[in-house]
Amino acid sequence: QVQLVESGGGLVQAAGSLILSCSASGLTFSEFDMAWFRQGPGKERAYVGAISRSGLNTYYADSLKGRIAMSRDNAENTVSMRLDSLKPEDTADYYCAAGSVSSNSWHYWGQGTQVTVSS
């Protein structure tokens, strides 16, 4: 059974930073690209960024470039995301997903972790 478990959410102050982590089990982690999505209050789910299977390539949403960094540890089956210069509009539920960047298909999803940015 595949499980993706996000952690690191909570209440953070605007202009600060957050680091979210996603721990994977039940799959061959190194065979999947990993992505982060988010869904803010009253908004549709939005793509945040992705990292290739090797970790050598990252792909970020244009709106977040310059504030985001993703990394992964294939030995530990984890992927992390750092978001800097937080804004209230970064408030959302953040989800990690496993799948394929090339086909933009994400087969497995975590339950999400909530992030609230206070101004």
C-alpha positions as CSV (number, residue, x, y, z in Angstrom):
1,Q,0.0,0.0,0.0
2,V,1.4,3.3,-1.1
3,Q,1.5,6.0,1.5
4,L,2.6,9.6,1.2
5,V,2.7,11.5,4.5
6,E,3.3,15.3,4.5
7,S,4.6,17.1,7.6
8,G,5.8,20.5,8.5
9,G,2.6,22.5,8.2
10,G,1.3,24.9,10.7
11,L,1.0,28.6,11.5
12,V,3.8,30.7,10.1
13,Q,4.4,34.5,9.9
14,A,4.4,36.4,6.7
15,A,8.0,37.0,5.3
16,G,9.1,33.8,7.0
17,S,9.9,30.5,5.6
18,L,8.5,27.0,5.8
19,I,9.9,23.6,5.0
20,L,7.5,20.8,4.2
21,S,8.5,17.2,4.0
22,C,6.8,14.2,2.4
23,S,7.7,10.6,3.4
24,A,6.9,7.8,1.0
25,S,6.4,4.1,1.5
26,G,5.0,1.2,-0.4
27,L,6.6,2.2,-3.7
28,T,9.9,2.3,-5.4
29,F,10.5,5.9,-4.6
30,S,13.4,6.5,-7.0
31,E,11.1,5.5,-9.9
32,F,8.7,8.4,-9.4
33,D,8.9,12.1,-10.0
34,M,7.5,13.9,-7.0
35,A,5.4,17.0,-7.0
36,W,3.8,19.4,-4.6
37,F,0.4,20.9,-5.1
38,R,-1.6,23.3,-2.9
39,Q,-5.2,24.3,-2.5
40,G,-6.1,27.6,-0.8
41,P,-9.4,28.5,0.7
42,G,-12.0,28.7,-2.0
43,K,-9.5,27.9,-4.7
44,E,-8.8,25.1,-7.0
45,R,-5.8,22.9,-6.5
46,A,-2.7,24.4,-8.0
47,Y,0.6,23.0,-9.1
48,V,3.5,24.2,-6.9
49,G,6.5,22.3,-8.3
50,A,8.1,19.0,-9.1
51,I,11.4,17.2,-8.9
52,S,12.7,14.5,-11.1
53,R,13.4,10.9,-10.0
54,S,17.1,11.6,-9.7
55,G,16.6,14.9,-8.0
56,L,18.7,16.6,-10.6
57,N,15.9,18.5,-12.2
58,T,13.3,20.8,-10.6
59,Y,10.3,22.4,-12.1
60,Y,8.5,25.2,-10.4
61,A,5.4,27.2,-10.9
62,D,6.2,30.5,-12.5
63,S,4.5,32.4,-9.7
64,L,6.8,30.8,-7.1
65,K,10.1,30.9,-8.8
66,G,12.7,32.6,-6.7
67,R,10.9,31.6,-3.5
68,I,10.8,27.9,-3.7
69,A,13.3,25.0,-3.6
70,M,12.7,21.3,-3.7
71,S,15.0,18.4,-2.9
72,R,14.7,14.7,-2.3
73,D,16.5,11.9,-0.6
74,N,16.0,8.7,-2.4
75,A,17.8,6.7,0.3
76,E,15.3,8.0,2.9
77,N,12.3,8.1,0.5
78,T,11.6,11.7,1.3
79,V,11.0,14.9,-0.6
80,S,11.1,18.4,0.8
81,M,10.0,21.8,-0.2
82,R,11.1,25.1,1.1
83,L,9.1,28.3,0.5
84,D,10.6,31.6,1.5
85,S,9.2,35.1,1.8
86,L,5.8,33.8,2.8
87,K,2.7,35.7,2.0
88,P,-0.9,35.3,3.3
89,E,-1.8,34.0,-0.1
90,D,0.4,31.0,0.5
91,T,-2.1,29.8,3.0
92,A,-3.3,26.5,1.7
93,D,-3.4,22.8,2.2
94,Y,-0.2,21.4,0.6
95,Y,-0.1,17.9,-0.9
96,C,2.7,15.8,-2.2
97,A,2.2,13.5,-5.1
98,A,4.1,10.7,-6.9
99,G,3.9,10.3,-10.7
100,S,5.4,11.6,-13.9
101,V,6.4,15.1,-14.9
102,S,6.5,14.2,-18.6
103,S,2.9,13.0,-18.7
104,N,1.7,15.3,-15.9
105,S,0.1,12.4,-14.3
106,W,0.2,11.9,-10.5
107,H,-0.8,8.5,-9.3
108,Y,-0.4,8.7,-5.6
109,W,-1.3,11.5,-3.2
110,G,-0.8,12.4,0.4
111,Q,-3.5,13.6,2.7
112,G,-2.1,17.1,2.9
113,T,-0.7,19.4,5.5
114,Q,-2.2,22.7,6.3
115,V,-0.2,25.9,6.2
116,T,-1.5,29.2,7.5
117,V,0.4,32.4,6.9
118,S,-0.4,35.2,9.3
119,S,0.1,38.8,8.3
